[in-house]
Amino acid sequence: MTVTLPTAAKAPEAASQHVNPLSNIEIAQAAKMRPIVDVARERLGITPENLEPFGHYKAKVSMDFIKSIQNRPNGKLILVTAINPTPAGEGKTTTTVGLTDALNYIGKKAMLCIREASLGPCFGVKGGAAGGGYAQVVPMEDINLHFTGDFHAITSANNLLAAMLDNHIYWGNALGIDARRVTWRRVMDMNDRALRQIVNSLGGAANGFPREDGFDITVASEVMAIFCLSRNLDDLKKRLGNIVVGYTRDRKPVRASDLKANGAMAVLLKDALAPNLVQTMEGTPAFIHGGPFANIAHGCNSVLATTTALKLADYVVTEAGFGADLGAEKFMDIKCRKAGIAPDCAVLVATIRALKMHGGVKKEDLKAENLKALEAGIANLQRHVENVRKFGIVPVVSINRFSADTEAEIKLVEDKCQALGVEAFMADHWAEGGKGAADVARAVVKIADSGKSKLKYLYPDDMPLVEKIRTICREVYRAKDISMDKSVRDQLASFEAMGAGKFPICMAKTQYSFTTNPDAKGAPSDHIIPVREVRLSAGAEFVVVICGELLTMPGLPRVPSADNIDIGPDGHIVGLF
């Protein structure tokens, strides 16, 4: 393949990334949004009676309408993924938004599907999930804060099950639940390390039986995973009923259906299950629905949103969380396997800055040209290209442009990608919107329309769970092997005895490296992946494998983003990022 890296159309310095005097929130607040009913009718053919508006600029699409379009043919599916993330930033969501706008810019009918933002990262360190610069979804403040209340519904459903579990034990424990073997945890949508491990029911007999407990962040809840994998309300209720909340003294599983909780949980989730429709700054329709983290859960937006979008547009752009080693692998092996879909092209996102960090450059030194570090860091990009191809998907590389990128650095990326036989493009959608990613869009259309991508799963359903884990670690992380205690192996064997042997694997590990050491940048090989713990997500129908020191309840950093977020007397929000 030829490699095209256009440089002549570089945006003016004042509009380049990190030079624009306006912040993301200021750019978004200046956007001229159209009424969402008009966007739905004119761009997607959805009439107002099939929408449930939340104000003027966001709405849910009715489940009846979704059911009515199931016989329509599918459009092409484009997956946006990335290199392992760094503090330098890669811009995966920004690329997802900008590429979709670019597809419309070149005359195609396209829409995007991304995840909702968790309040934890918004008030912590990572920021929101609405894109950036002139490639954003709007209304940005709503999307990054409470939006349509989906996460609150998921939190409530999760905690209703926890309350009913402890209530059952309090009122006699007819199911014989062993309080030492309760596995269901409470959740909240905020980073709060103080709640990771707690003791509940203190204060005397009237408050129940004290036991160890803990909180996860809402996006790590199995209810979130179920929410994103369910096809309809009946499927949702069935999956909720299959949740294993704990075990009896003789190690028999106790499920949410045994507690008669799944019906009430489904009631809390009924309205949330409908996809949320918003728009980009250029008026492109966007579904934003569901939000599991990719370093903890499967990291994809809802199956309902993606499959519905495929009936409404010729090209649907979606993203998988974090780098391709976590997000894209789970997208293929979990979401595509469960939903019966497959990407027609994959876009790998990187920045020259981030590649230099993978080559050993400190963040404060990234503006200086460093070809030696860049060449070392490109190994990370090359590894991800190779991994995407293992799934039978044809990739294209999109490099987000920064003003400090030099011609020599661009040429080096060009040469390395050419040696790999992959097309690569510089993209300026942060500064120019859809126009800035037009070359990427044309390449994506060419690949998607060629039909060359043929999805292959990394492992078959009937492979033993231990071997599935080993296969992921060897094939994707390039590990020499895995290590796990006998107790973990016994736990996996018990899952297989319960009928979960055919479930896919959901790896939970650091997003920053192919290893379990977040500081091991680049493309390390021949390491050992330690498996610390395994959890059965019987409702989501996958097995969570926790590797290294990963936390399912993050903490706030020393200086959280919340320090700078404020609101004026006129209701104007500032400092969101």
C-alpha positions in Angstrom: 0.0 0.0 0.0 1.0 3.6 -0.5 1.3 5.9 2.4 -0.1 9.4 2.3 0.8 12.0 4.9 -0.3 15.4 3.6 1.5 18.3 5.2 0.7 21.2 2.9 -2.8 21.7 4.4 -1.5 22.3 8.0 -3.9 24.4 10.0 -2.8 27.9 10.9 -0.7 28.1 14.0 -3.5 29.8 15.9 -5.8 26.9 15.3 -3.4 24.1 16.0 -3.8 21.8 19.0 -2.8 23.3 22.3 -2.4 26.8 20.7 -6.0 27.7 20.3 -6.9 30.2 23.0 -10.3 28.6 23.6 -10.7 25.6 25.8 -12.8 22.6 24.7 -15.8 23.8 26.8 -15.6 27.3 25.4 -15.6 25.9 21.9 -18.5 23.7 22.6 -20.5 26.5 24.3 -20.1 28.6 21.2 -21.5 25.9 19.0 -24.8 26.6 17.2 -26.9 23.5 17.9 -30.0 22.5 15.9 -33.1 21.1 17.7 -32.6 17.4 18.1 -36.0 16.7 16.6 -34.8 18.3 13.3 -31.5 16.4 13.3 -33.4 13.2 13.9 -36.0 13.8 11.1 -33.7 15.3 8.5 -30.6 13.1 9.0 -32.0 9.8 10.2 -35.7 9.8 9.2 -36.9 9.5 12.8 -40.1 11.4 13.3 -40.8 13.4 16.5 -43.3 10.8 17.8 -40.5 8.3 18.0 -38.4 10.5 20.3 -38.5 11.3 23.9 -36.8 14.7 24.2 -34.7 15.8 27.1 -34.8 19.5 26.5 -34.1 20.8 23.0 -30.8 19.1 22.1 -30.9 15.5 23.4 -33.5 12.8 23.2 -34.0 9.0 23.5 -35.1 7.0 20.5 -38.2 4.8 21.3 -37.8 1.0 21.5 -40.8 0.6 19.3 -39.1 2.5 16.5 -35.9 0.4 16.9 -38.0 -2.7 16.6 -39.6 -1.5 13.5 -36.4 -1.0 11.5 -34.7 -4.4 12.2 -35.3 -5.7 8.7 -33.3 -2.9 7.1 -29.8 -3.7 5.7 -26.8 -2.8 7.8 -24.3 -0.1 6.9 -20.6 -0.4 7.2 -19.0 -0.4 10.7 -15.8 1.5 11.5 -13.9 0.8 14.7 -11.7 3.5 16.1 -9.0 2.3 18.5 -5.5 3.5 19.5 -2.1 2.9 20.8 -1.6 2.5 24.6 -2.6 5.8 26.1 -0.1 8.2 27.6 -0.3 11.5 29.5 0.6 13.2 26.1 -2.8 12.3 24.8 -3.9 10.5 21.7 -7.4 11.8 20.9 -9.3 8.6 20.2 -12.8 10.0 20.9 -11.9 13.3 19.2 -10.9 11.2 16.1 -14.1 9.2 16.3 -16.1 12.4 16.2 -13.9 14.1 13.6 -13.9 11.0 11.3 -17.7 10.8 11.4 -18.0 14.5 10.5 -15.4 13.9 7.8 -17.4 11.1 6.2 -20.4 13.4 6.0 -18.1 16.1 4.7 -17.0 13.9 1.7 -20.7 13.2 0.9 -21.4 10.0 2.9 -24.3 9.3 5.3 -22.6 8.6 8.6 -23.3 8.7 12.3 -21.3 7.8 15.4 -21.8 5.7 18.5 -19.7 6.3 21.6 -19.9 5.8 25.3 -21.3 8.0 28.0 -18.9 9.8 30.4 -18.4 8.7 33.9 -18.3 11.4 36.6 -15.2 9.8 38.1 -12.8 10.7 35.3 -14.6 14.0 34.7 -13.9 15.2 38.3 -10.6 13.2 38.6 -7.9 13.5 36.0 -8.8 12.0 32.6 -11.6 14.4 31.6 -14.8 13.8 29.8 -15.8 11.8 26.8 -17.2 14.3 24.3 -14.2 14.8 22.0 -12.2 18.0 21.8 -11.6 21.1 19.8 -13.8 21.4 16.8 -14.6 17.6 16.8 -17.0 17.4 19.8 -20.4 16.1 20.5 -22.8 18.7 22.1 -24.2 19.8 24.5 -20.9 19.0 26.0 -21.7 19.9 29.6 -24.8 17.8 29.7 -23.0 14.8 28.1 -20.1 14.9 30.5 -22.3 15.4 33.6 -25.7 13.8 34.3 -26.8 13.6 30.7 -30.1 11.6 30.6 -29.6 9.9 33.9 -28.6 6.5 32.5 -25.7 6.0 34.9 -27.9 6.9 37.9 -30.4 4.3 36.8 -27.6 1.7 36.6 -26.2 2.7 40.0 -29.7 2.4 41.5 -30.3 -1.0 39.9 -27.0 -2.3 41.2 -27.6 -1.1 44.7 -31.2 -2.3 44.8 -29.8 -5.8 44.3 -27.3 -5.2 47.1 -30.0 -4.0 49.4 -32.3 -7.0 48.6 -29.4 -9.3 49.2 -28.6 -8.0 52.6 -32.4 -7.8 53.4 -32.8 -11.4 52.5 -30.0 -12.4 54.9 -31.6 -10.2 57.6 -35.0 -11.8 57.3 -33.9 -15.3 57.9 -31.7 -16.2 54.9 -34.0 -18.8 53.4 -31.5 -19.3 50.5 -28.7 -20.2 52.9 -26.3 -17.5 51.6 -22.9 -17.6 53.1 -22.1 -14.0 54.2 -18.4 -14.8 53.7 -19.0 -15.6 50.1 -21.1 -12.7 49.0 -19.6 -11.4 45.7 -22.0 -8.6 44.8 -20.6 -5.1 45.6 -22.2 -1.7 45.8 -21.3 1.0 43.3 -21.2 4.8 42.8 -20.3 6.9 39.8 -17.3 8.7 41.4 -13.7 8.0 42.3 -13.6 7.3 46.0 -10.8 5.2 47.3 -12.2 5.3 50.9 -15.0 3.0 49.8 -13.0 0.3 48.2 -13.2 -2.0 51.3 -15.7 -1.3 54.0 -17.7 -3.2 56.7 -21.4 -2.7 56.5 -24.4 -3.3 58.8 -22.7 -1.9 62.0 -24.8 -0.5 64.8 -26.6 -3.4 66.3 -29.1 -6.2 65.4 -31.6 -3.8 63.8 -29.1 -3.0 61.1 -28.4 -6.5 59.9 -25.4 -8.8 60.1 -22.1 -7.1 59.8 -19.9 -8.3 56.9 -17.0 -7.1 54.7 -18.2 -5.2 51.7 -17.0 -2.7 49.2 -17.8 -0.3 46.4 -16.8 -0.3 42.7 -17.2 2.6 40.3 -20.5 2.3 38.4 -18.8 1.7 35.1 -17.3 -1.5 36.6 -20.7 -2.9 37.6 -21.9 -6.0 35.9 -25.2 -4.2 35.5 -23.4 -1.7 33.2 -22.0 -4.6 31.1 -25.4 -6.2 30.9 -27.0 -2.9 30.0 -24.5 -2.5 27.1 -24.9 -6.1 25.8 -28.7 -6.5 26.0 -30.8 -6.5 22.8 -34.1 -5.6 24.4 -36.0 -5.5 27.7 -36.6 -9.2 27.8 -32.9 -9.9 27.2 -32.1 -7.3 29.9 -34.3 -8.9 32.5 -33.0 -12.4 31.7 -29.4 -11.3 32.0 -30.1 -9.5 35.3 -31.6 -12.6 36.7 -28.5 -14.6 35.9 -26.2 -12.4 38.0 -24.4 -14.5 40.6 -24.5 -12.5 43.9 -22.8 -15.0 46.1 -22.7 -18.7 47.2 -24.1 -21.0 49.8 -21.9 -22.8 52.4 -21.7 -25.7 50.0 -20.6 -23.4 47.2 -23.8 -23.4 45.2 -24.4 -20.1 43.3 -27.1 -17.7 44.3 -28.5 -15.5 41.5 -30.5 -12.3 41.4 -33.5 -14.2 40.1 -33.4 -16.3 43.4 -33.8 -13.1 45.2 -36.6 -12.0 42.8 -34.7 -8.8 42.1 -34.3 -8.8 38.4 -37.8 -7.6 37.6 -37.5 -4.5 39.8 -34.0 -3.9 38.5 -35.4 -3.9 34.9 -38.0 -1.4 35.9 -35.3 1.0 37.0 -33.5 0.5 33.7 -36.5 0.5 31.4 -36.2 4.1 30.2 -32.4 4.1 30.3 -32.2 1.2 27.8 -33.3 3.4 24.9 -30.3 5.0 23.1 -29.5 8.7 23.6 -29.4 10.8 20.4 -27.3 14.1 20.3 -25.3 15.8 17.6 -21.7 16.8 16.8 -20.8 20.5 16.4 -21.3 20.0 12.6 -24.8 18.5 13.1 -23.9 14.8 12.6 -26.2 12.6 14.6 -24.6 10.6 17.4 -25.8 7.9 19.7 -24.1 8.1 23.2 -25.2 5.2 25.3 -23.6 3.0 28.0 -20.1 3.4 29.4 -18.1 0.4 30.7 -14.4 1.1 31.2 -12.1 -0.9 29.0 -9.4 -1.5 31.7 -12.1 -3.1 33.9 -15.0 -4.1 31.7 -15.5 -4.6 28.0 -15.2 -0.9 27.1 -17.8 -0.5 24.3 -21.0 1.5 23.9 -24.3 -0.4 23.9 -25.2 -3.1 21.4 -28.6 -1.5 21.0 -27.0 1.8 19.9 -24.6 0.3 17.5 -27.0 -2.1 15.8 -29.6 0.6 15.6 -27.2 3.0 14.0 -26.2 0.4 11.4 -29.9 0.4 10.3 -29.9 4.2 10.0 -26.6 5.2 8.3 -24.4 3.9 5.5 -21.3 4.3 7.7 -21.2 4.0 11.5 -18.1 5.0 13.5 -17.7 3.6 17.0 -14.8 3.4 19.4 -13.4 0.8 21.9 -11.9 2.0 25.1 -8.1 2.7 25.6 -5.6 0.9 23.4 -6.3 -1.9 20.9 -4.8 -4.5 23.3 -7.7 -3.9 25.7 -10.5 -2.1 23.8 -10.3 -3.6 20.3 -9.7 -7.1 21.6 -12.8 -7.0 23.7 -14.8 -5.3 21.0 -14.0 -8.2 18.7 -14.1 -11.1 21.1 -17.0 -10.0 23.3 -19.2 -7.4 21.6 -18.9 -8.6 18.0 -19.3 -12.2 19.2 -22.4 -11.4 21.2 -24.0 -9.0 18.8 -23.2 -10.7 15.5 -21.5 -7.7 14.0 -18.1 -7.1 12.5 -16.0 -4.0 11.7 -15.3 -3.3 8.0 -12.2 -1.2 8.9 -10.3 -0.2 12.0 -8.6 3.2 12.6 -5.6 3.2 14.8 -5.1 6.6 16.5 -1.8 8.0 17.7 0.1 11.3 18.1 3.8 11.9 17.5 3.9 13.2 21.0 2.5 10.0 22.5 4.8 7.8 20.4 7.8 9.8 21.7 6.6 9.1 25.2 6.5 5.4 24.4 10.1 5.9 23.3 11.1 7.3 26.7 10.7 11.1 26.4 9.3 13.0 29.4 6.1 15.0 29.0 7.9 18.3 29.5 10.3 17.5 26.6 7.8 16.5 24.0 8.0 19.7 21.9 11.6 19.0 21.0 12.3 16.9 17.9 13.6 13.5 19.0 13.8 11.0 16.1 15.5 8.3 18.1 12.8 8.2 20.8 10.1 8.4 18.1 11.5 5.4 16.3 11.6 3.5 19.5 8.0 4.5 20.4 6.6 3.6 17.0 7.1 -0.1 18.0 3.9 0.4 20.1 2.0 1.5 17.0 3.4 -1.4 15.0 2.4 -3.9 17.6 -1.2 -2.6 17.5 -1.3 -2.7 13.7 -0.2 -6.4 13.8 -2.8 -7.2 16.5 -5.7 -5.7 14.5 -4.7 -7.7 11.5 -4.8 -10.9 13.6 -8.5 -10.4 13.8 -8.8 -10.2 10.0 -9.5 -6.4 10.0 -7.8 -4.0 7.7 -6.4 -1.0 9.6 -5.6 2.6 8.7 -3.5 4.9 10.9 -4.7 8.4 11.9 -2.0 10.7 13.4 -3.5 13.6 15.3 -1.5 16.7 14.3 0.1 18.9 16.9 1.8 22.2 16.1 5.2 21.0 17.4 5.3 18.0 15.0 8.3 18.4 12.6 8.6 17.3 9.0 11.4 14.9 9.9 9.2 13.2 12.5 6.3 13.0 10.1 8.6 11.4 7.5 9.8 8.8 10.0 6.2 7.8 10.8 5.5 7.7 7.1 8.5 5.4 6.4 7.7 3.0 9.3 4.0 2.7 8.3 5.0 2.1 4.7 7.2 -0.7 5.8 4.2 -2.2 7.5 2.0 -1.8 4.4 -0.5 0.3 6.2 -1.9 3.7 5.1 -1.3 6.6 7.5 -2.6 10.1 7.5 -2.0 13.3 9.4 -5.4 14.6 10.7 -6.4 18.1 11.8 -10.0 17.5 12.9 -9.2 19.0 16.3 -8.6 22.3 14.6 -10.7 22.0 11.5 -13.5 19.6 12.3 -14.6 17.1 9.6 -12.6 18.8 6.9 -9.4 18.1 8.7 -10.0 14.3 8.6 -11.2 14.1 5.0 -8.2 12.1 3.8 -8.7 9.6 6.6 -12.4 9.3 5.7 -11.7 8.6 2.1 -9.2 5.8 3.0 -11.8 4.4 5.4 -14.5 4.3 2.8 -12.1 2.6 0.3 -11.2 -0.1 2.8 -14.8 -0.6 4.1 -16.3 -0.8 0.7 -13.6 -3.3 -0.5 -14.9 -6.0 1.7 -11.4 -7.2 2.6 -12.0 -7.2 6.4 -13.1 -10.6 7.5 -13.5 -10.9 11.3 -11.7 -13.8 13.0 -12.1 -14.3 16.7 -8.9 -14.8 18.7 -10.2 -18.0 20.3 -13.1 -20.4 19.9 -16.0 -20.7 22.4 -15.1 -24.2 23.5 -11.5 -23.5 24.4 -10.9 -23.9 28.2 -10.9 -20.7 30.2 -7.3 -20.9 31.2 -6.2 -21.4 27.6 -8.4 -18.4 26.5 -6.5 -16.2 29.0 -3.2 -17.6 27.8 -4.1 -17.0 24.2 -4.9 -13.4 24.7 -1.8 -12.8 26.7 0.5 -14.5 24.2 -1.1 -13.3 21.0 -2.1 -9.7 22.0 0.3 -8.8 24.9 3.2 -10.9 23.5 3.6 -12.4 26.9 5.7 -15.5 27.4 3.1 -17.0 29.7 0.6 -16.4 32.5 0.9 -17.1 36.2 -1.9 -17.9 38.6 -2.3 -19.5 42.0 -4.1 -22.8 42.4 -7.0 -21.0 44.0 -7.5 -19.0 40.7 -7.3 -22.2 38.6 -9.8 -23.9 40.9 -12.1 -20.9 40.6 -12.0 -21.1 36.8 -12.7 -24.8 37.0 -15.8 -24.1 39.1 -17.0 -21.6 36.6 -16.7 -24.2 33.9 -18.6 -26.6 36.1 -21.4 -24.0 36.4 -21.7 -23.8 32.6 -19.6 -20.7 32.0 -16.8 -22.5 30.1 -17.9 -21.1 26.7 -17.9 -17.5 27.9 -15.4 -15.1 26.4 -12.7 -13.5 28.6 -12.8 -9.9 29.8 -9.2 -8.9 30.7 -8.9 -6.3 33.5 -5.4 -4.8 33.5 -3.5 -1.5 33.2 -4.3 0.3 29.9 -0.8 1.9 29.8 1.2 -1.1 28.8 1.2 -4.5 27.2 2.4 -5.7 30.6 0.9 -5.3 34.0 3.5 -2.6 34.8 2.0 0.8 33.7 5.5 2.2 33.3 6.6 -0.4 30.7 6.1 1.6 27.6 6.7 0.7 24.0 6.3 -2.9 22.9 7.7 -5.3 25.6 7.7 -9.0 24.9 8.3 -12.3 26.8 6.9 -11.1 30.1 4.7 -13.0 32.5 1.1 -11.8 33.1 0.1 -12.5 36.7 -3.6 -13.3 37.1 -4.6 -12.1 40.6 -8.3 -12.8 40.6 -11.2 -14.0 38.4 -14.9 -13.0 38.6 -17.9 -14.5 36.9 -20.2 -12.1 35.2 -22.9 -14.6 34.5 -25.4 -12.1 33.3 -23.0 -10.3 30.9 -21.8 -13.8 30.0 -18.1 -13.3 30.3 -15.3 -14.0 32.8 -13.4 -11.0 34.2 -9.7 -11.7 34.7 -8.0 -9.2 37.0 -4.3 -8.9 36.3 -1.7 -7.0 38.4 -2.7 -4.2 40.7 -5.7 -2.9 38.8 -8.4 -1.2 40.9 -12.1 -1.4 40.3 -12.7 1.7 42.3 -10.3 4.5 41.3 -9.1 7.3 43.5 -8.9 11.0 42.9 -5.4 12.4 42.0 -3.5 14.8 44.3 -5.0 17.7 42.3 -8.4 16.6 40.8 -10.1 18.3 38.0 -12.9 19.1 40.4 -10.6 21.8 41.8 -11.1 23.9 38.7 -14.7 23.2 37.9 -17.1 25.9 38.9 -20.4 27.6 38.0 -21.2 31.3 37.9 -24.3 33.1 39.1 -25.7 33.0 35.6 -25.4 29.2 35.5 -22.4 29.3 33.2 -20.1 26.3 33.8 -16.3 26.8 33.6 -13.2 24.6 34.0 -14.8 21.3 32.9 -11.7 21.0 30.8 
